[in-house]
Amino acid sequence: MKHGGDRSSGHNGNLKTTADIAEIRETSKNVRRLLKLNDLIPEIQQYVSSGKLGTTAAEQYAYITRLFIYFLISC
């Protein structure tokens, strides 16, 4: 009697490939990046919404203190 069963039988569900796992990991990175945009001050969020500022650059602003962001905007 074999233990562990036949992996090709489908009883284990759909096994994920390395490509599937990489896609999930990349998607979770994008979700975290987009959620970080919620930490931005409203003025920067408006720039992103209007297309004047890209999401990658805006994400970097999210890591800067709010006081410094207001300073940058006022320049």
Helices and strands as residue ranges (DSSP letters): G 7-9, H 18-36, G 37-39, H 42-50, H 55-62, H 66-74
